Amino acid sequence: MNFKNIIKVLALIGMTVSLIFLLDVFVGLLYHEDYQQFLFFDGLFFLVNLILFLFLYKHELTLKVKDSILIVNLLWILLGIAGAIPLYLYTNISFMSAFFEAISGFTTTGATVFSDIESLPHMLLFHRSLMHWMGGLGVIVLGVGLLSMINPTGSLSLFKAEATGIELEKLTPKIQDTALSLWLVYLLLTVVDMLLLKFFGMSWFDALNHAFSTISTGGFSTKNNSLGYFTNDGIIWTTTIFMMLSGINFLAHLKLYHRDVSGYKAEELRWYFNLFFFLSLALTFTHMDMSGDSFYDGAKHSFFTIASVMTTTGFATIDYGNWSHLAVAIIFVGLMIGGNAGSTAGGVKVIRYVIIFKTLASELKRILHPQSIISVFVDGKKQKERILASTFGFFALFMLSVMFVTIYIYARGFDAMSAVSAAFALVGNVGPGFSLVGPSDNFAFFNDFDKFFFSIAMIIGRLEMYTVFVLLSSSFWRKF
């Protein structure tokens, strides 16, 4: 096993993260808060990684697939620890609670252990949002690079990673160019969202934090009532639009950046918006019937809520957990869908459902016409058998993970709705669920072991199942 490769990459990423964390210190300085402990930790964090990197400076980096798998898994654990330490230093929560919060941040889940978010220093509020933003961008870059190497037949190749010309076992200028372009698109969306939120009445600080959380489809807010704190409808509709944009394959945005709109003609995108409008309108009429609100008010909250759960962002304008059973059922369907492959959103992803249902339809046709050769096509292209197998394999692993987390929570003595919705919310990186973990509640009441268990569940969901479960294979460790 080439530990030098692994340590060098992790040290390089660690140095980068520590430099980005200086933005947190700057916010503390700007708001006259006690930033000395944070600065000391960040300096020590940078120094340790710098020493490791300099020790291995002359070591030629040659990443193999197994190296990449281990790096990605270790990276998220180490990011969780690094992100947790400032939260632990400045609050009275346990370290495991801080670790849960950090993992929730970096995986863009948005589940929190804080009951009074507004009591946190500006520095920590920004730290939480910054972890979202870094995690969201990191998932995209990993999708174009490392994760495509790990699982070439998974959803991260279904968003046409092959079209970028990525090599599987070496970093090329093509990867670097693609990553930089994606970063620019990501930054542009963040800036535009921030400016619009500021225009509609947010402070600069709130606008920046919510833009970070929106474009990363994370869900951390600076307010206890999330987006429900803000009364301007422009803020709600702006956030709805940018959540939906962030749930779209970012390579489609990248193509638009190069004046190519073909990415927006994908079959997955059509289903994404069809499902969004159908569920939003169904929820609107259901909410109107229950609350007596006007069509506009019902639509405002319903479109926002469906966008939030479909893109796995987790923002809320209202406690939808108290709506009718039918409304909750509609929201639950949205929660199970997820965004597009290649987006910052979590969940199963729309493209997988498209492939699953098309495959099932083809099997039904094959029963009626046994001699026929029936293939599955997406965007006019025949899908290979390995793509179909990978899709069904992912879905099976996802549902098994949700089932395992559900059983664990239920066995701990919590009600069924809390158990099931929390499992989907954690593995799908959504954030809030229903009942005890609804949009107006949090995960603080779980014990430290629960939070560690949930942190692993969030990482499994964020890394697309295979990347973590392959570690359980004996063949992975053989002849490493």
GUDO-430178 format. One record per residue (C-alpha): residue number from 1; residue in three letters; x, y, z; chain. Coordinates in nm, 2 decimals. Layout:
N
NODE  pos  code       X       Y       Z  unit
NODE  NUM   Ala       X       Y       Z     A
...
end
This chain:
480
NODE  pos  code       X       Y       Z  unit
NODE    1   Met    0.00    0.00    0.00     A
NODE    2   Asn    0.15    0.33   -0.10     A
NODE    3   Phe    0.09    0.53    0.21     A
NODE    4   Lys    0.31    0.81    0.08     A
NODE    5   Asn    0.06    0.88   -0.20     A
NODE    6   Ile   -0.22    0.90    0.05     A
NODE    7   Ile   -0.05    1.11    0.30     A
NODE    8   Lys    0.08    1.36    0.04     A
NODE    9   Val   -0.26    1.41   -0.11     A
NODE   10   Leu   -0.43    1.45    0.23     A
NODE   11   Ala   -0.16    1.69    0.34     A
NODE   12   Leu   -0.20    1.90    0.03     A
NODE   13   Ile   -0.58    1.92    0.08     A
NODE   14   Gly   -0.53    1.99    0.45     A
NODE   15   Met   -0.31    2.29    0.37     A
NODE   16   Thr   -0.57    2.42    0.13     A
NODE   17   Val   -0.85    2.38    0.38     A
NODE   18   Ser   -0.65    2.55    0.65     A
NODE   19   Leu   -0.59    2.85    0.42     A
NODE   20   Ile   -0.96    2.87    0.34     A
NODE   21   Phe   -1.04    2.86    0.71     A
NODE   22   Leu   -0.86    3.19    0.75     A
NODE   23   Leu   -1.18    3.34    0.61     A
NODE   24   Asp   -1.35    3.23    0.94     A
NODE   25   Val   -1.08    3.42    1.13     A
NODE   26   Phe   -1.13    3.73    0.92     A
NODE   27   Val   -1.50    3.72    1.00     A
NODE   28   Gly   -1.42    3.70    1.37     A
NODE   29   Leu   -1.19    3.99    1.33     A
NODE   30   Leu   -1.45    4.19    1.14     A
NODE   31   Tyr   -1.71    4.14    1.41     A
NODE   32   His   -1.47    4.19    1.70     A
NODE   33   Glu   -1.51    3.83    1.82     A
NODE   34   Asp   -1.26    3.61    2.00     A
NODE   35   Tyr   -1.07    3.45    1.71     A
NODE   36   Gln   -0.74    3.37    1.88     A
NODE   37   Gln   -0.82    3.01    1.96     A
NODE   38   Phe   -0.94    2.95    1.60     A
NODE   39   Leu   -0.63    3.12    1.46     A
NODE   40   Phe   -0.40    2.90    1.68     A
NODE   41   Phe   -0.58    2.59    1.58     A
NODE   42   Asp   -0.57    2.68    1.21     A
NODE   43   Gly   -0.20    2.77    1.23     A
NODE   44   Leu   -0.13    2.43    1.39     A
NODE   45   Phe   -0.34    2.25    1.14     A
NODE   46   Phe   -0.15    2.42    0.85     A
NODE   47   Leu    0.19    2.35    1.01     A
NODE   48   Val    0.12    1.98    1.06     A
NODE   49   Asn    0.01    1.94    0.70     A
NODE   50   Leu    0.30    2.15    0.57     A
NODE   51   Ile    0.55    1.93    0.75     A
NODE   52   Leu    0.40    1.62    0.61     A
NODE   53   Phe    0.39    1.77    0.26     A
NODE   54   Leu    0.75    1.89    0.27     A
NODE   55   Phe    0.87    1.55    0.40     A
NODE   56   Leu    0.71    1.39    0.09     A
NODE   57   Tyr    0.78    1.68   -0.15     A
NODE   58   Lys    1.01    1.48   -0.38     A
NODE   59   His    0.78    1.17   -0.38     A
NODE   60   Glu    0.63    1.14   -0.72     A
NODE   61   Leu    0.25    1.12   -0.69     A
NODE   62   Thr    0.10    0.82   -0.89     A
NODE   63   Leu   -0.25    0.76   -0.78     A
NODE   64   Lys   -0.41    0.42   -0.84     A
NODE   65   Val   -0.78    0.35   -0.80     A
NODE   66   Lys   -0.74    0.19   -0.46     A
NODE   67   Asp   -0.53    0.48   -0.34     A
NODE   68   Ser   -0.81    0.72   -0.45     A
NODE   69   Ile   -1.08    0.52   -0.27     A
NODE   70   Leu   -0.89    0.53    0.06     A
NODE   71   Ile   -0.80    0.90    0.01     A
NODE   72   Val   -1.17    0.99   -0.04     A
NODE   73   Asn   -1.29    0.80    0.26     A
NODE   74   Leu   -1.02    0.93    0.49     A
NODE   75   Leu   -1.06    1.28    0.36     A
NODE   76   Trp   -1.42    1.31    0.48     A
NODE   77   Ile   -1.33    1.18    0.82     A
NODE   78   Leu   -1.04    1.42    0.86     A
NODE   79   Leu   -1.24    1.71    0.73     A
NODE   80   Gly   -1.51    1.63    0.99     A
NODE   81   Ile   -1.24    1.64    1.26     A
NODE   82   Ala   -1.09    1.97    1.13     A
NODE   83   Gly   -1.43    2.13    1.10     A
NODE   84   Ala   -1.54    2.01    1.44     A
NODE   85   Ile   -1.26    2.15    1.65     A
NODE   86   Pro   -1.36    2.52    1.61     A
NODE   87   Leu   -1.72    2.43    1.70     A
NODE   88   Tyr   -1.60    2.24    2.00     A
NODE   89   Leu   -1.37    2.52    2.12     A
NODE   90   Tyr   -1.63    2.79    2.11     A
NODE   91   Thr   -1.95    2.61    2.22     A
NODE   92   Asn   -2.05    2.38    2.50     A
NODE   93   Ile   -2.14    2.08    2.28     A
NODE   94   Ser   -1.95    1.75    2.30     A
NODE   95   Phe   -1.68    1.68    2.04     A
NODE   96   Met   -1.90    1.41    1.88     A
NODE   97   Ser   -2.18    1.67    1.84     A
NODE   98   Ala   -1.93    1.90    1.68     A
NODE   99   Phe   -1.81    1.62    1.45     A
NODE  100   Phe   -2.17    1.55    1.35     A
NODE  101   Glu   -2.22    1.92    1.27     A
NODE  102   Ala   -1.90    1.93    1.06     A
NODE  103   Ile   -1.98    1.62    0.87     A
NODE  104   Ser   -2.33    1.75    0.81     A
NODE  105   Gly   -2.17    2.07    0.68     A
NODE  106   Phe   -1.91    1.91    0.45     A
NODE  107   Thr   -2.16    1.65    0.31     A
NODE  108   Thr   -2.41    1.94    0.26     A
NODE  109   Thr   -2.67    1.75    0.46     A
NODE  110   Gly   -2.77    2.05    0.68     A
NODE  111   Ala   -2.88    1.85    0.99     A
NODE  112   Thr   -2.78    2.04    1.30     A
NODE  113   Val   -2.74    1.99    1.67     A
NODE  114   Phe   -2.78    2.36    1.76     A
NODE  115   Ser   -3.12    2.47    1.90     A
NODE  116   Asp   -3.04    2.84    1.92     A
NODE  117   Ile   -2.84    2.91    1.60     A
NODE  118   Glu   -2.87    3.29    1.63     A
NODE  119   Ser   -2.67    3.28    1.96     A
NODE  120   Leu   -2.36    3.15    1.78     A
NODE  121   Pro   -2.08    3.40    1.70     A
NODE  122   His   -2.07    3.53    1.34     A
NODE  123   Met   -1.74    3.34    1.30     A
NODE  124   Leu   -1.90    3.00    1.36     A
NODE  125   Leu   -2.21    3.08    1.16     A
NODE  126   Phe   -1.98    3.16    0.87     A
NODE  127   His   -1.77    2.85    0.94     A
NODE  128   Arg   -2.08    2.63    0.91     A
NODE  129   Ser   -2.18    2.78    0.58     A
NODE  130   Leu   -1.83    2.77    0.45     A
NODE  131   Met   -1.81    2.40    0.52     A
NODE  132   His   -2.12    2.36    0.30     A
NODE  133   Trp   -1.97    2.56    0.02     A
NODE  134   Met   -1.64    2.37    0.03     A
NODE  135   Gly   -1.82    2.04    0.04     A
NODE  136   Gly   -2.05    2.12   -0.24     A
NODE  137   Leu   -1.77    2.22   -0.47     A
NODE  138   Gly   -1.56    1.93   -0.35     A
NODE  139   Val   -1.83    1.68   -0.46     A
NODE  140   Ile   -1.84    1.83   -0.81     A
NODE  141   Val   -1.46    1.82   -0.84     A
NODE  142   Leu   -1.44    1.47   -0.70     A
NODE  143   Gly   -1.72    1.37   -0.94     A
NODE  144   Val   -1.51    1.48   -1.24     A
NODE  145   Gly   -1.19    1.34   -1.10     A
NODE  146   Leu   -1.15    1.08   -0.82     A
NODE  147   Leu   -1.51    0.94   -0.80     A
NODE  148   Ser   -1.52    0.88   -1.17     A
NODE  149   Met   -1.20    0.68   -1.13     A
NODE  150   Ile   -1.35    0.49   -0.84     A
NODE  151   Asn   -1.69    0.40   -1.00     A
NODE  152   Pro   -1.69    0.47   -1.38     A
NODE  153   Thr   -2.03    0.32   -1.42     A
NODE  154   Gly   -2.20    0.51   -1.14     A
NODE  155   Ser   -2.41    0.83   -1.16     A
NODE  156   Leu   -2.11    1.04   -1.17     A
NODE  157   Ser   -2.03    0.90   -1.52     A
NODE  158   Leu   -2.40    0.91   -1.61     A
NODE  159   Phe   -2.37    1.29   -1.62     A
NODE  160   Lys   -2.14    1.24   -1.91     A
NODE  161   Ala   -1.80    1.26   -1.73     A
NODE  162   Glu   -1.66    1.07   -2.02     A
NODE  163   Ala   -1.74    1.36   -2.25     A
NODE  164   Thr   -1.48    1.57   -2.07     A
NODE  165   Gly   -1.20    1.34   -2.18     A
NODE  166   Ile   -1.10    1.24   -1.82     A
NODE  167   Glu   -0.82    0.98   -1.79     A
NODE  168   Leu   -0.88    0.72   -1.52     A
NODE  169   Glu   -0.54    0.68   -1.36     A
NODE  170   Lys   -0.36    1.01   -1.41     A
NODE  171   Leu   -0.43    1.37   -1.35     A
NODE  172   Thr   -0.43    1.55   -1.68     A
NODE  173   Pro   -0.46    1.92   -1.79     A
NODE  174   Lys   -0.81    1.83   -1.90     A
NODE  175   Ile   -0.91    1.75   -1.55     A
NODE  176   Gln   -0.75    2.06   -1.42     A
NODE  177   Asp   -0.92    2.28   -1.68     A
NODE  178   Thr   -1.26    2.12   -1.61     A
NODE  179   Ala   -1.23    2.16   -1.24     A
NODE  180   Leu   -1.13    2.52   -1.27     A
NODE  181   Ser   -1.42    2.59   -1.51     A
NODE  182   Leu   -1.66    2.42   -1.27     A
NODE  183   Trp   -1.52    2.63   -0.98     A
NODE  184   Leu   -1.58    2.95   -1.18     A
NODE  185   Val   -1.94    2.85   -1.26     A
NODE  186   Tyr   -2.00    2.76   -0.89     A
NODE  187   Leu   -1.85    3.09   -0.78     A
NODE  188   Leu   -2.06    3.28   -1.04     A
NODE  189   Leu   -2.39    3.12   -0.92     A
NODE  190   Thr   -2.29    3.20   -0.56     A
NODE  191   Val   -2.22    3.57   -0.63     A
NODE  192   Val   -2.54    3.62   -0.83     A
NODE  193   Asp   -2.75    3.45   -0.56     A
NODE  194   Met   -2.58    3.66   -0.29     A
NODE  195   Leu   -2.64    3.99   -0.48     A
NODE  196   Leu   -3.01    3.91   -0.54     A
NODE  197   Leu   -3.06    3.81   -0.17     A
NODE  198   Lys   -2.90    4.14   -0.07     A
NODE  199   Phe   -3.12    4.33   -0.32     A
NODE  200   Phe   -3.43    4.18   -0.16     A
NODE  201   Gly   -3.34    4.29    0.19     A
NODE  202   Met   -3.09    4.05    0.35     A
NODE  203   Ser   -2.78    4.19    0.52     A
NODE  204   Trp   -2.45    4.12    0.34     A
NODE  205   Phe   -2.36    3.86    0.60     A
NODE  206   Asp   -2.69    3.67    0.58     A
NODE  207   Ala   -2.69    3.69    0.20     A
NODE  208   Leu   -2.34    3.54    0.17     A
NODE  209   Asn   -2.41    3.26    0.42     A
NODE  210   His   -2.74    3.17    0.25     A
NODE  211   Ala   -2.58    3.18   -0.09     A
NODE  212   Phe   -2.32    2.94    0.03     A
NODE  213   Ser   -2.58    2.71    0.17     A
NODE  214   Thr   -2.81    2.74   -0.14     A
NODE  215   Ile   -2.56    2.67   -0.42     A
NODE  216   Ser   -2.41    2.38   -0.22     A
NODE  217   Thr   -2.77    2.25   -0.15     A
NODE  218   Gly   -2.66    2.24    0.21     A
NODE  219   Gly   -2.93    2.41    0.42     A
NODE  220   Phe   -2.75    2.57    0.72     A
NODE  221   Ser   -2.91    2.90    0.79     A
NODE  222   Thr   -2.80    3.19    1.02     A
NODE  223   Lys   -3.16    3.20    1.16     A
NODE  224   Asn   -3.35    2.97    1.40     A
NODE  225   Asn   -3.65    2.98    1.16     A
NODE  226   Ser   -3.44    2.92    0.85     A
NODE  227   Leu   -3.58    3.12    0.55     A
NODE  228   Gly   -3.91    3.16    0.75     A
NODE  229   Tyr   -3.73    3.44    0.93     A
NODE  230   Phe   -3.74    3.66    0.62     A
NODE  231   Thr   -4.06    3.82    0.51     A
NODE  232   Asn   -3.97    3.94    0.16     A
NODE  233   Asp   -4.12    3.71   -0.10     A
NODE  234   Gly   -3.83    3.79   -0.33     A
NODE  235   Ile   -3.59    3.61   -0.10     A
NODE  236   Ile   -3.81    3.30   -0.10     A
NODE  237   Trp   -3.85    3.29   -0.48     A
NODE  238   Thr   -3.48    3.36   -0.54     A
NODE  239   Thr   -3.38    3.08   -0.31     A
NODE  240   Thr   -3.63    2.85   -0.48     A
NODE  241   Ile   -3.48    2.92   -0.82     A
NODE  242   Phe   -3.12    2.89   -0.71     A
NODE  243   Met   -3.19    2.56   -0.52     A
NODE  244   Met   -3.33    2.42   -0.85     A
NODE  245   Leu   -3.04    2.55   -1.05     A
NODE  246   Ser   -2.80    2.39   -0.80     A
NODE  247   Gly   -2.98    2.06   -0.84     A
NODE  248   Ile   -2.90    2.06   -1.21     A
NODE  249   Asn   -2.60    1.88   -1.35     A
NODE  250   Phe   -2.32    2.13   -1.32     A
NODE  251   Leu   -2.17    2.02   -1.65     A
NODE  252   Ala   -2.48    2.16   -1.81     A
NODE  253   His   -2.41    2.49   -1.65     A
NODE  254   Leu   -2.05    2.46   -1.77     A
NODE  255   Lys   -2.16    2.40   -2.12     A
NODE  256   Leu   -2.38    2.71   -2.10     A
NODE  257   Tyr   -2.07    2.90   -1.98     A
NODE  258   His   -1.92    2.80   -2.32     A
NODE  259   Arg   -2.24    2.90   -2.50     A
NODE  260   Asp   -2.37    2.55   -2.54     A
NODE  261   Val   -2.73    2.48   -2.43     A
NODE  262   Ser   -2.73    2.11   -2.51     A
NODE  263   Gly   -2.68    2.02   -2.15     A
NODE  264   Tyr   -3.03    2.15   -2.07     A
NODE  265   Lys   -3.19    1.93   -2.32     A
NODE  266   Ala   -3.11    1.61   -2.13     A
NODE  267   Glu   -3.39    1.37   -2.05     A
NODE  268   Glu   -3.30    1.37   -1.68     A
NODE  269   Leu   -3.35    1.75   -1.67     A
NODE  270   Arg   -3.70    1.72   -1.83     A
NODE  271   Trp   -3.81    1.46   -1.57     A
NODE  272   Tyr   -3.65    1.68   -1.29     A
NODE  273   Phe   -3.86    1.98   -1.38     A
NODE  274   Asn   -4.17    1.77   -1.46     A
NODE  275   Leu   -4.16    1.61   -1.12     A
NODE  276   Phe   -4.09    1.94   -0.95     A
NODE  277   Phe   -4.39    2.12   -1.10     A
NODE  278   Phe   -4.62    1.82   -1.05     A
NODE  279   Leu   -4.53    1.78   -0.68     A
NODE  280   Ser   -4.53    2.15   -0.62     A
NODE  281   Leu   -4.88    2.20   -0.77     A
NODE  282   Ala   -5.01    1.90   -0.58     A
NODE  283   Leu   -4.87    2.03   -0.26     A
NODE  284   Thr   -5.01    2.38   -0.33     A
NODE  285   Phe   -5.37    2.26   -0.37     A
NODE  286   Thr   -5.33    2.03   -0.07     A
NODE  287   His   -5.19    2.31    0.14     A
NODE  288   Met   -5.46    2.55    0.02     A
NODE  289   Asp   -5.74    2.31    0.12     A
NODE  290   Met   -5.59    2.26    0.46     A
NODE  291   Ser   -5.49    2.62    0.55     A
NODE  292   Gly   -5.73    2.83    0.35     A
NODE  293   Asp   -5.43    3.03    0.21     A
NODE  294   Ser   -5.46    3.19   -0.13     A
NODE  295   Phe   -5.31    3.02   -0.44     A
NODE  296   Tyr   -5.01    3.25   -0.43     A
NODE  297   Asp   -4.93    3.19   -0.06     A
NODE  298   Gly   -4.98    2.82   -0.10     A
NODE  299   Ala   -4.76    2.81   -0.41     A
NODE  300   Lys   -4.49    3.02   -0.25     A
NODE  301   His   -4.44    2.78    0.04     A
NODE  302   Ser   -4.51    2.46   -0.16     A
NODE  303   Phe   -4.27    2.54   -0.45     A
NODE  304   Phe   -4.00    2.63   -0.20     A
NODE  305   Thr   -4.06    2.32    0.01     A
NODE  306   Ile   -4.05    2.08   -0.29     A
NODE  307   Ala   -3.74    2.25   -0.43     A
NODE  308   Ser   -3.58    2.22   -0.08     A
NODE  309   Val   -3.64    1.85   -0.04     A
NODE  310   Met   -3.59    1.75   -0.40     A
NODE  311   Thr   -3.25    1.92   -0.41     A
NODE  312   Thr   -3.17    1.79   -0.06     A
NODE  313   Thr   -3.10    2.15    0.06     A
NODE  314   Gly   -3.32    2.13    0.37     A
NODE  315   Phe   -3.43    2.50    0.40     A
NODE  316   Ala   -3.78    2.57    0.54     A
NODE  317   Thr   -4.01    2.87    0.53     A
NODE  318   Ile   -4.27    2.70    0.75     A
NODE  319   Asp   -4.30    2.39    0.97     A
NODE  320   Tyr   -4.44    2.16    0.70     A
NODE  321   Gly   -4.43    1.87    0.94     A
NODE  322   Asn   -4.76    1.99    1.09     A
NODE  323   Trp   -4.94    1.98    0.75     A
NODE  324   Ser   -5.19    1.71    0.66     A
NODE  325   His   -5.09    1.35    0.60     A
NODE  326   Leu   -5.14    1.39    0.23     A
NODE  327   Ala   -4.91    1.70    0.23     A
NODE  328   Val   -4.64    1.51    0.42     A
NODE  329   Ala   -4.67    1.22    0.18     A
NODE  330   Ile   -4.62    1.45   -0.12     A
NODE  331   Ile   -4.31    1.61    0.05     A
NODE  332   Phe   -4.18    1.26    0.13     A
NODE  333   Val   -4.19    1.16   -0.23     A
NODE  334   Gly   -3.98    1.47   -0.32     A
NODE  335   Leu   -3.74    1.38   -0.04     A
NODE  336   Met   -3.68    1.04   -0.20     A
NODE  337   Ile   -3.60    1.17   -0.54     A
NODE  338   Gly   -3.29    1.39   -0.52     A
NODE  339   Gly   -3.15    1.62   -0.78     A
NODE  340   Asn   -2.96    1.55   -1.10     A
NODE  341   Ala   -2.64    1.35   -1.13     A
NODE  342   Gly   -2.34    1.58   -1.13     A
NODE  343   Ser   -2.51    1.85   -0.91     A
NODE  344   Thr   -2.44    1.94   -0.55     A
NODE  345   Ala   -2.76    1.76   -0.45     A
NODE  346   Gly   -2.77    1.43   -0.28     A
NODE  347   Gly   -3.02    1.15   -0.29     A
NODE  348   Val   -3.08    0.88   -0.54     A
NODE  349   Lys   -3.08    1.12   -0.84     A
NODE  350   Val   -3.34    1.15   -1.11     A
NODE  351   Ile   -3.14    0.97   -1.38     A
NODE  352   Arg   -3.13    0.66   -1.17     A
NODE  353   Tyr   -3.51    0.65   -1.14     A
NODE  354   Val   -3.53    0.71   -1.52     A
NODE  355   Ile   -3.31    0.41   -1.58     A
NODE  356   Ile   -3.48    0.19   -1.32     A
NODE  357   Phe   -3.83    0.25   -1.46     A
NODE  358   Lys   -3.72    0.21   -1.82     A
NODE  359   Thr   -3.55   -0.11   -1.74     A
NODE  360   Leu   -3.86   -0.24   -1.56     A
NODE  361   Ala   -4.07   -0.14   -1.86     A
NODE  362   Ser   -3.83   -0.33   -2.09     A
NODE  363   Glu   -3.85   -0.64   -1.87     A
NODE  364   Leu   -4.23   -0.63   -1.89     A
NODE  365   Lys   -4.21   -0.61   -2.27     A
NODE  366   Arg   -3.97   -0.90   -2.27     A
NODE  367   Ile   -4.22   -1.11   -2.08     A
NODE  368   Leu   -4.48   -1.04   -2.35     A
NODE  369   His   -4.23   -1.08   -2.64     A
NODE  370   Pro   -3.97   -1.33   -2.52     A
NODE  371   Gln   -3.79   -1.34   -2.86     A
NODE  372   Ser   -3.75   -0.96   -2.89     A
NODE  373   Ile   -3.43   -0.77   -2.82     A
NODE  374   Ile   -3.53   -0.48   -2.61     A
NODE  375   Ser   -3.28   -0.22   -2.49     A
NODE  376   Val   -3.29    0.08   -2.26     A
NODE  377   Phe   -3.22    0.42   -2.41     A
NODE  378   Val   -3.16    0.75   -2.24     A
NODE  379   Asp   -3.12    1.06   -2.45     A
NODE  380   Gly   -3.12    0.84   -2.75     A
NODE  381   Lys   -2.82    0.64   -2.64     A
NODE  382   Lys   -2.83    0.27   -2.56     A
NODE  383   Gln   -2.73    0.20   -2.20     A
NODE  384   Lys   -2.47   -0.07   -2.14     A
NODE  385   Glu   -2.55   -0.36   -1.92     A
NODE  386   Arg   -2.29   -0.25   -1.66     A
NODE  387   Ile   -2.47    0.09   -1.63     A
NODE  388   Leu   -2.80   -0.08   -1.56     A
NODE  389   Ala   -2.63   -0.32   -1.31     A
NODE  390   Ser   -2.46   -0.03   -1.14     A
NODE  391   Thr   -2.78    0.17   -1.12     A
NODE  392   Phe   -2.98   -0.12   -0.96     A
NODE  393   Gly   -2.68   -0.19   -0.73     A
NODE  394   Phe   -2.67    0.16   -0.61     A
NODE  395   Phe   -3.04    0.17   -0.55     A
NODE  396   Ala   -3.02   -0.15   -0.35     A
NODE  397   Leu   -2.73   -0.02   -0.14     A
NODE  398   Phe   -2.91    0.30   -0.08     A
NODE  399   Met   -3.23    0.13    0.03     A
NODE  400   Leu   -3.04   -0.12    0.25     A
NODE  401   Ser   -2.85    0.17    0.41     A
NODE  402   Val   -3.18    0.36    0.48     A
NODE  403   Met   -3.33    0.04    0.62     A
NODE  404   Phe   -3.04   -0.02    0.85     A
NODE  405   Val   -3.04    0.33    0.98     A
NODE  406   Thr   -3.42    0.31    1.02     A
NODE  407   Ile   -3.40   -0.01    1.22     A
NODE  408   Tyr   -3.13    0.14    1.44     A
NODE  409   Ile   -3.32    0.46    1.52     A
NODE  410   Tyr   -3.65    0.26    1.58     A
NODE  411   Ala   -3.47    0.01    1.80     A
NODE  412   Arg   -3.34    0.31    2.01     A
NODE  413   Gly   -3.70    0.37    2.10     A
NODE  414   Phe   -3.80    0.65    1.86     A
NODE  415   Asp   -4.13    0.66    1.66     A
NODE  416   Ala   -4.15    0.51    1.31     A
NODE  417   Met   -4.19    0.84    1.12     A
NODE  418   Ser   -3.88    0.99    1.30     A
NODE  419   Ala   -3.68    0.67    1.22     A
NODE  420   Val   -3.78    0.64    0.85     A
NODE  421   Ser   -3.76    1.01    0.77     A
NODE  422   Ala   -3.43    1.06    0.96     A
NODE  423   Ala   -3.28    0.77    0.77     A
NODE  424   Phe   -3.38    0.91    0.43     A
NODE  425   Ala   -3.27    1.26    0.54     A
NODE  426   Leu   -2.92    1.14    0.66     A
NODE  427   Val   -2.84    0.89    0.38     A
NODE  428   Gly   -2.99    1.12    0.12     A
NODE  429   Asn   -2.81    1.42    0.27     A
NODE  430   Val   -3.14    1.61    0.30     A
NODE  431   Gly   -3.11    1.73    0.66     A
NODE  432   Pro   -3.45    1.76    0.82     A
NODE  433   Gly   -3.71    1.48    0.82     A
NODE  434   Phe   -4.04    1.46    1.00     A
NODE  435   Ser   -4.17    1.42    1.36     A
NODE  436   Leu   -3.88    1.45    1.61     A
NODE  437   Val   -3.64    1.56    1.33     A
NODE  438   Gly   -3.87    1.79    1.15     A
NODE  439   Pro   -3.78    2.13    1.00     A
NODE  440   Ser   -3.84    2.31    1.33     A
NODE  441   Asp   -3.64    2.05    1.53     A
NODE  442   Asn   -3.28    1.92    1.54     A
NODE  443   Phe   -3.06    1.62    1.62     A
NODE  444   Ala   -2.93    1.74    1.95     A
NODE  445   Phe   -3.13    1.49    2.16     A
NODE  446   Phe   -2.94    1.19    2.01     A
NODE  447   Asn   -2.65    1.05    2.21     A
NODE  448   Asp   -2.28    1.07    2.10     A
NODE  449   Phe   -2.27    0.72    1.95     A
NODE  450   Asp   -2.59    0.80    1.75     A
NODE  451   Lys   -2.43    1.10    1.61     A
NODE  452   Phe   -2.12    0.91    1.51     A
NODE  453   Phe   -2.33    0.65    1.35     A
NODE  454   Phe   -2.53    0.92    1.17     A
NODE  455   Ser   -2.21    1.08    1.05     A
NODE  456   Ile   -2.10    0.76    0.88     A
NODE  457   Ala   -2.45    0.74    0.72     A
NODE  458   Met   -2.41    1.09    0.58     A
NODE  459   Ile   -2.06    1.01    0.44     A
NODE  460   Ile   -2.19    0.69    0.28     A
NODE  461   Gly   -2.47    0.89    0.11     A
NODE  462   Arg   -2.24    1.17    0.00     A
NODE  463   Leu   -1.98    0.93   -0.15     A
NODE  464   Glu   -2.24    0.74   -0.35     A
NODE  465   Met   -2.24    0.41   -0.16     A
NODE  466   Tyr   -1.99    0.21   -0.37     A
NODE  467   Thr   -1.70    0.43   -0.26     A
NODE  468   Val   -1.75    0.33    0.11     A
NODE  469   Phe   -1.89   -0.02    0.08     A
NODE  470   Val   -1.60   -0.13   -0.14     A
NODE  471   Leu   -1.38   -0.10    0.18     A
NODE  472   Leu   -1.58   -0.40    0.32     A
NODE  473   Ser   -1.46   -0.62    0.04     A
NODE  474   Ser   -1.17   -0.85    0.13     A
NODE  475   Ser   -1.04   -0.82   -0.23     A
NODE  476   Phe   -0.99   -0.45   -0.18     A
NODE  477   Trp   -0.73   -0.50    0.08     A
NODE  478   Arg   -0.57   -0.80   -0.09     A
NODE  479   Lys   -0.25   -0.71   -0.29     A
NODE  480   Phe   -0.30   -0.34   -0.22     A
end
